[in-house]
Amino acid sequence: MGGGVNEMFHVEGKNKMGVSREPSASRMFVAPDGFGDMASRDTSVIQLSFQAESLPDCDLFSLSDPFIVVSEVSSSSQPVHLLQTETIWNTLNPKFVRSCDIGYSAYIDPLLQITVLDRDAKSDNPDKHDFLGECTFRVRELMSTENLRLKVKLIEQVAKKENHAFIHVLATPLKDPDDIRTVNFHIVASELKRKKLLSKSRLAPLVFIQITQARKDPCEQFQWSPVYRSEVVQKARADKKYCFDPIEIKMQSLCNSDPNALFRIEFYIFVNSGDHELYGYAPVSLDILETMHKNSMIEREIEGEFSDQNRLGRLKVESGSASPQECTYTIILDLFGNKNFKPA
């Protein structure tokens, strides 16, 4: 089922809703007999996020529209559903926003199963969609890796040729699993200039915002993990501004409850083929935004592939407020356009 612009990021095919990583109810696994008290004392909560690589392409005129289902499996009971991600349209290399939280202890080693599906219907019943493959892994195997990142081969039992698809599972130990503090963003971006250079398919580019959380990882592919992806905005307002829906995200999901931790606000050009183009990004933290709110003269440069040759734009904080449980910032992305930014 091909993903056109009106099917972007939303199961029902309406691109009017963003998707946010939200803390899930932590799945606390049962320890073997004799280890109950020790296991409960030593349990930490980790957040699992997922990326896929080189998925099979099951659609005739476009790429697959993948989503994944994560379950706990055992030989003695039925699988326990943990997560179903959002659908990402027209891609064989998705990076999913939605994640799941699980309790982890050295005394408990649950077996998790990942099933990858190609969405072909509105139904949430997995049987209604094309099967792309599945894999299993032990949580202890993931937690023993140097960068808390595990690469697992996707198995497709009836594949006509060798499957080269993989699932990457990323673990983040949560600093404060009970953190309920909320961050709100109102983001407005200026309409891009040089429109003829900024789109493969139309003069007025369609755009969306993505927010990514910093990860300590030597591999660039895994250094930024998406925690929010906005709706697609199809046109600017009369004042030549792109206005995005208000964003609400838990501080735990945004920056692992650390106001000093970096995250990026990224600005993308939407492309029907699914090969969306990153115009630029601004690395910030909640502490940086609060400083900018208190001093309106402070701005952050928009960075990107050509930012060393021409300025891509700047990020400004127009207004803000903060309380112990919630903070809100209105952010302006003043985009300049760039003559060197020429999509293929």
C-alpha positions as CSV (number, residue, x, y, z in Angstrom):
1,M,0.0,0.0,0.0
2,G,1.9,3.1,-1.2
3,G,2.2,6.0,1.2
4,G,1.3,9.3,-0.4
5,V,1.3,12.6,1.4
6,N,-2.2,12.1,2.8
7,E,-1.1,8.8,4.4
8,M,2.0,10.2,6.1
9,F,2.6,9.0,9.7
10,H,-0.9,8.1,10.6
11,V,-2.5,4.7,10.5
12,E,-5.8,6.0,9.1
13,G,-4.1,7.8,6.3
14,K,-4.6,11.3,7.7
15,N,-1.4,13.3,8.2
16,K,-3.0,15.6,10.7
17,M,-1.4,14.0,13.8
18,G,2.2,13.8,15.0
19,V,3.5,10.9,16.9
20,S,5.3,11.2,20.3
21,R,7.4,8.8,22.3
22,E,5.6,8.5,25.6
23,P,6.5,6.5,28.7
24,S,4.7,3.2,28.7
25,A,3.6,1.2,31.6
26,S,6.8,-0.6,32.6
27,R,6.6,-4.3,32.1
28,M,8.1,-5.9,35.3
29,F,9.1,-9.5,34.7
30,V,8.7,-12.2,37.3
31,A,11.9,-13.5,38.8
32,P,12.5,-17.2,39.2
33,D,11.8,-18.8,42.6
34,G,14.3,-17.8,45.2
35,F,15.3,-14.6,43.6
36,G,12.2,-12.4,44.1
37,D,13.5,-10.0,46.7
38,M,16.9,-9.6,45.2
39,A,15.5,-9.1,41.8
40,S,13.1,-6.4,42.9
41,R,15.9,-4.5,44.7
42,D,18.2,-4.6,41.7
43,T,15.6,-3.9,39.0
44,S,16.1,-0.8,36.8
45,V,13.8,0.4,34.0
46,I,15.1,0.6,30.5
47,Q,13.5,2.1,27.4
48,L,13.7,0.1,24.2
49,S,13.5,1.8,20.8
50,F,13.7,0.2,17.4
51,Q,15.1,0.8,13.9
52,A,15.1,-1.5,10.9
53,E,17.5,-1.9,8.0
54,S,16.9,-3.2,4.4
55,L,13.4,-4.5,5.0
56,P,11.7,-6.5,2.2
57,D,9.7,-4.5,-0.3
58,C,6.2,-6.0,-0.6
59,D,4.4,-3.1,-2.4
60,L,4.2,-3.0,-6.2
61,F,4.4,0.7,-6.9
62,S,6.0,2.0,-3.8
63,L,8.1,0.9,-0.8
64,S,6.7,-1.0,2.2
65,D,4.8,0.8,5.0
66,P,6.3,-1.0,8.1
67,F,5.3,-1.1,11.7
68,I,6.5,-3.5,14.4
69,V,4.8,-5.5,17.2
70,V,6.9,-6.4,20.3
71,S,5.9,-9.2,22.6
72,E,7.3,-11.2,25.5
73,V,7.3,-14.9,24.7
74,S,7.9,-18.1,26.7
75,S,7.2,-21.8,26.4
76,S,4.8,-21.8,29.3
77,S,2.3,-19.0,28.5
78,Q,0.8,-17.0,25.7
79,P,2.8,-14.1,24.3
80,V,2.4,-10.8,26.2
81,H,1.9,-7.7,24.0
82,L,4.3,-4.9,24.9
83,L,4.3,-2.4,21.9
84,Q,2.9,-1.6,18.5
85,T,4.7,1.2,16.8
86,E,3.4,3.8,14.5
87,T,3.5,3.1,10.8
88,I,6.2,4.8,8.7
89,W,5.2,5.1,5.1
90,N,7.3,4.3,2.1
91,T,10.6,3.2,3.6
92,L,12.7,0.1,4.0
93,N,14.8,1.7,6.8
94,P,12.4,3.0,9.4
95,K,13.3,4.7,12.7
96,F,10.3,4.3,15.0
97,V,9.3,7.0,17.5
98,R,7.2,4.7,19.8
99,S,9.1,2.7,22.4
100,C,8.4,0.4,25.4
101,D,9.7,0.4,29.0
102,I,10.7,-2.8,30.7
103,G,12.1,-3.7,34.1
104,Y,15.6,-5.3,33.9
105,S,17.5,-7.3,36.5
106,A,20.5,-9.6,36.3
107,Y,18.2,-12.3,37.7
108,I,15.6,-12.0,35.0
109,D,16.3,-12.6,31.3
110,P,13.0,-12.3,29.3
111,L,12.8,-13.4,25.7
112,L,11.3,-10.7,23.4
113,Q,9.9,-11.2,19.9
114,I,9.7,-8.5,17.2
115,T,7.3,-9.0,14.3
116,V,7.6,-6.6,11.4
117,L,4.5,-6.0,9.2
118,D,3.7,-4.0,6.1
119,R,0.5,-2.1,6.7
120,D,-2.1,-2.9,4.1
121,A,-5.3,-2.0,6.0
122,K,-6.6,0.2,8.7
123,S,-7.1,-2.7,11.0
124,D,-4.7,-3.3,14.0
125,N,-5.1,-7.1,13.5
126,P,-1.6,-8.3,12.4
127,D,-3.3,-10.9,10.2
128,K,-4.6,-8.2,8.0
129,H,-1.1,-7.0,7.0
130,D,1.8,-8.5,5.0
131,F,4.4,-10.3,7.1
132,L,8.0,-9.0,6.6
133,G,9.7,-11.1,9.2
134,E,10.4,-11.6,12.9
135,C,13.2,-12.2,15.3
136,T,13.8,-12.8,19.0
137,F,16.4,-11.7,21.5
138,R,17.2,-11.9,25.2
139,V,17.3,-8.7,27.1
140,R,20.5,-9.7,28.9
141,E,22.1,-10.0,25.4
142,L,21.2,-6.4,24.6
143,M,22.3,-5.1,28.0
144,S,25.7,-6.8,27.7
145,T,26.6,-4.9,24.5
146,E,29.1,-2.1,24.7
147,N,26.8,0.6,23.4
148,L,23.5,-0.9,24.6
149,R,22.6,-1.6,21.0
150,L,21.8,-5.0,19.5
151,K,21.6,-6.0,15.8
152,V,19.3,-8.9,15.1
153,K,18.7,-10.6,11.8
154,L,15.1,-10.6,10.6
155,I,13.9,-14.1,9.7
156,E,11.3,-14.5,6.9
157,Q,10.5,-18.2,6.7
158,V,9.0,-18.2,3.2
159,A,11.4,-15.7,1.6
160,K,12.2,-16.5,-2.1
161,K,15.8,-15.2,-1.6
162,E,18.1,-14.6,1.3
163,N,16.9,-11.9,3.6
164,H,19.3,-9.1,4.4
165,A,17.0,-7.3,6.8
166,F,18.0,-6.4,10.4
167,I,16.4,-4.9,13.5
168,H,18.4,-2.6,15.7
169,V,17.3,-2.5,19.3
170,L,18.5,0.5,21.4
171,A,18.3,0.5,25.2
172,T,18.3,3.6,27.4
173,P,18.4,3.1,31.2
174,L,15.9,5.7,32.6
175,K,17.2,8.1,35.2
176,D,13.8,8.7,36.7
177,P,11.2,6.2,35.6
178,D,8.5,8.0,37.6
179,D,9.1,11.4,36.1
180,I,5.8,12.9,35.0
181,R,7.1,16.4,34.1
182,T,5.8,17.7,30.7
183,V,7.4,19.8,28.0
184,N,5.2,21.8,25.5
185,F,6.5,23.3,22.3
186,H,4.8,25.7,19.9
187,I,6.9,25.7,16.7
188,V,6.6,28.2,13.8
189,A,8.9,28.2,10.8
190,S,9.3,30.8,8.1
191,E,8.3,29.7,4.6
192,L,11.4,28.6,2.6
193,K,12.8,30.8,-0.1
194,R,14.1,29.4,-3.4
195,K,11.2,27.0,-3.7
196,K,12.2,25.7,-7.1
197,L,15.3,24.2,-5.6
198,L,13.6,22.7,-2.5
199,S,11.2,20.2,-3.9
200,K,11.2,17.2,-6.3
201,S,7.5,17.4,-6.9
202,R,6.1,20.9,-6.4
203,L,7.0,24.6,-6.0
204,A,5.7,24.9,-2.4
205,P,7.5,22.3,-0.3
206,L,5.6,20.2,2.2
207,V,7.4,20.1,5.5
208,F,7.5,18.4,8.9
209,I,9.4,18.6,12.2
210,Q,11.3,15.8,13.9
211,I,12.8,15.9,17.5
212,T,15.6,13.5,18.2
213,Q,17.2,12.6,21.5
214,A,21.0,12.4,21.8
215,R,22.6,8.9,22.4
216,K,26.2,8.1,23.2
217,D,27.1,5.9,20.4
218,P,30.3,5.8,18.1
219,C,28.1,5.0,15.1
220,E,26.6,8.2,13.6
221,Q,23.4,6.3,12.5
222,F,22.4,5.7,16.2
223,Q,23.6,9.0,17.8
224,W,20.1,10.6,17.5
225,S,16.9,8.7,18.2
226,P,13.5,10.2,17.2
227,V,11.2,11.0,20.0
228,Y,8.6,13.1,18.1
229,R,7.6,13.4,14.4
230,S,5.0,16.1,13.5
231,E,2.2,16.1,11.0
232,V,3.0,17.2,7.5
233,V,2.2,20.9,6.9
234,Q,1.0,21.3,3.3
235,K,1.2,25.1,3.0
236,A,2.3,28.2,4.8
237,R,-0.2,30.7,6.3
238,A,-1.0,34.1,4.8
239,D,1.9,35.5,6.8
240,K,4.3,33.0,5.1
241,K,4.8,30.9,8.2
242,Y,4.5,27.2,8.7
243,C,2.6,26.6,11.9
244,F,2.8,23.1,13.5
245,D,0.4,21.5,16.0
246,P,1.3,22.0,19.7
247,I,3.8,19.4,20.9
248,E,3.4,17.8,24.3
249,I,6.1,15.3,25.4
250,K,7.3,14.0,28.7
251,M,10.7,15.2,29.9
252,Q,11.6,11.6,30.4
253,S,11.1,10.8,26.7
254,L,12.6,14.1,25.5
255,C,15.9,14.1,27.4
256,N,15.8,11.3,29.9
257,S,14.8,13.7,32.6
258,D,18.1,15.7,32.3
259,P,17.5,19.4,31.5
260,N,21.2,19.6,30.4
261,A,20.9,16.8,27.8
262,L,20.9,17.7,24.1
263,F,18.1,17.1,21.7
264,R,17.7,18.3,18.1
265,I,14.8,20.1,16.4
266,E,15.0,19.0,12.8
267,F,13.3,20.5,9.8
268,Y,12.4,18.2,6.9
269,I,11.1,18.6,3.3
270,F,8.5,16.0,2.7
271,V,9.0,13.9,-0.5
272,N,6.3,11.5,-1.8
273,S,8.8,8.7,-2.4
274,G,9.5,8.6,1.3
275,D,13.1,9.9,0.8
276,H,12.5,13.0,2.9
277,E,15.2,15.6,2.9
278,L,16.8,17.2,6.0
279,Y,17.0,20.9,5.5
280,G,18.7,21.7,8.9
281,Y,18.6,21.2,12.6
282,A,19.3,23.0,15.9
283,P,20.9,21.2,18.9
284,V,19.4,22.5,22.1
285,S,18.6,21.5,25.7
286,L,15.9,22.6,28.1
287,D,18.6,24.6,30.0
288,I,19.6,26.3,26.7
289,L,16.0,27.1,25.8
290,E,15.4,28.6,29.3
291,T,18.5,30.8,28.9
292,M,17.3,31.9,25.5
293,H,13.9,32.7,26.9
294,K,15.5,35.0,29.6
295,N,17.8,36.7,27.0
296,S,16.0,37.3,23.7
297,M,19.3,38.4,22.1
298,I,20.6,34.8,22.2
299,E,20.0,32.7,19.0
300,R,21.0,29.3,17.8
301,E,22.3,28.7,14.3
302,I,20.5,26.1,12.1
303,E,23.1,23.5,11.2
304,G,23.1,21.3,8.1
305,E,25.1,19.9,5.2
306,F,25.7,23.4,3.8
307,S,25.8,25.5,6.9
308,D,29.5,26.0,6.6
309,Q,29.0,27.7,3.2
310,N,25.8,29.8,3.9
311,R,23.7,30.4,6.9
312,L,20.6,28.1,6.8
313,G,18.7,30.0,9.5
314,R,18.4,30.6,13.2
315,L,16.3,29.3,16.1
316,K,14.8,31.8,18.5
317,V,12.7,31.5,21.6
318,E,9.8,33.9,21.4
319,S,8.2,33.1,24.8
320,G,8.3,30.6,27.6
321,S,7.2,29.6,31.0
322,A,8.3,27.1,33.6
323,S,6.9,25.4,36.7
324,P,8.1,22.4,38.7
325,Q,5.8,20.1,36.6
326,E,5.7,21.7,33.2
327,C,7.5,24.1,30.9
328,T,6.3,25.7,27.6
329,Y,8.3,27.4,24.9
330,T,7.3,29.1,21.6
331,I,10.1,28.5,19.1
332,I,10.7,30.4,15.9
333,L,12.7,28.7,13.1
334,D,13.8,31.6,10.9
335,L,14.8,29.8,7.7
336,F,16.8,31.6,5.1
337,G,16.9,29.0,2.3
338,N,20.1,28.1,0.6
339,K,21.2,28.1,-3.0
340,N,23.4,25.0,-2.4
341,F,20.6,22.9,-1.0
342,K,19.5,21.1,-4.2
343,P,17.6,17.8,-3.6
344,A,18.5,15.0,-6.1
